[in-house]
Every structure is written in C-alpha cells, then in structure tokens.
C-alpha cells in the first residue's frame, strides 16, 4: 500500500521476472484491502510507514517500504525494503 505511484512502478518492475508468479495489487486503505485479502494465504503486505495497519489488525507478513536505510530496524514488521537498493533479486 502506498500513496506514491512510483512504489507500484518500482515493485512491478522488480516482480516482473521471467517465470515469476507474483501479483501486485495497489491500494491506500488497509480496511478496504483487508476485507478482500487480509486472510489470503501466500500474501505479503508491502506498505509505506504512513499506511501501516494498526497493531493487531493485520496478520499478514508485513514489509515496510522505506526511502532510506533506517538506523534501527522498524519494529512490528517482518522486513523492510529501501527504495534505492530495491531490485528483483532483493525483492
């Protein structure tokens, strides 16, 4: 989930590996997204910090999308990705 369209473009480019079976959905509201996909197996939530679901409302593995490498890893998420270092291999 992200307000900024560049995240979707960047993630689509990284996920478009030959033979890949990844579907990316773009959204900006956890309540709307979770109603349909919140309990789907094999789903990972990629989101910017400002759209992180409230603690306890998301059971999906969550990867936060960051503009720069943090000094300390974000809490409450499974992992993070940094914009300038994001490649297909990293994803």
C-alpha positions in Angstrom: 0.0 0.0 0.0 1.4 3.4 -0.9 0.1 6.8 -1.9 3.0 7.4 -4.2 2.7 5.7 -7.7 6.5 5.3 -8.0 6.4 2.4 -5.5 4.0 0.4 -7.6 6.0 1.0 -10.7 9.2 0.1 -9.0 7.7 -3.1 -7.4 6.1 -4.1 -10.7 9.5 -3.8 -12.4 11.2 -5.9 -9.8 8.5 -8.6 -9.7 8.3 -9.0 -13.5 11.0 -11.7 -13.6 10.6 -14.3 -16.3 8.6 -17.3 -14.9 7.5 -15.3 -11.9 4.1 -15.8 -10.4 3.6 -12.6 -8.4 0.5 -10.5 -8.5 0.8 -7.0 -7.1 -2.2 -5.0 -6.0 -2.1 -1.3 -5.3 -4.2 0.2 -2.5 -4.1 3.0 0.0 -6.5 1.8 2.6 -5.9 -1.2 4.9 -9.6 -1.6 5.8 -10.6 -2.0 2.2 -7.7 -4.2 1.3 -8.1 -6.5 4.3 -11.7 -7.1 3.7 -10.7 -9.0 0.5 -7.1 -10.1 1.0 -6.4 -9.9 4.8 -6.6 -13.6 5.3 -5.4 -14.9 2.0 -2.6 -17.4 2.2 0.6 -16.7 0.4 0.0 -12.9 0.7 2.6 -10.4 1.9 1.7 -6.8 2.7 4.1 -4.3 1.2 3.4 -0.8 2.6 4.9 2.6 3.3 5.2 3.6 7.0 2.3 6.0 6.9 -0.1 3.3 5.8 1.0 0.5 8.2 -2.1 -1.1 9.7 -2.7 -0.5 13.4 -1.1 -3.1 15.6 -3.1 -6.2 15.9 -5.2 -5.6 12.8 -3.0 -7.3 10.2 -2.0 -11.0 10.4 -0.1 -10.9 7.1 3.7 -10.8 7.0 4.4 -7.1 6.5 7.3 -5.5 4.6 7.7 -1.7 5.0 8.8 0.4 2.0 11.4 3.0 3.1 13.0 5.9 1.3 16.3 5.3 3.1 18.0 2.7 5.3 16.9 3.1 8.9 19.5 3.4 11.7 17.4 0.9 13.7 15.1 -1.7 12.0 11.4 -0.9 12.1 9.5 -2.8 14.8 6.3 -4.7 14.2 7.2 -5.7 10.6 8.7 -8.8 9.1 11.3 -6.9 7.0 11.9 -3.7 5.1 12.9 -2.6 1.6 14.8 0.5 0.7 13.9 2.4 -2.5 17.4 3.0 -3.8 18.5 -0.6 -3.2 15.4 -2.4 -4.4 16.0 -4.9 -7.3 14.3 -8.1 -8.4 16.9 -10.1 -6.5 16.3 -8.1 -3.3 12.5 -8.5 -3.7 
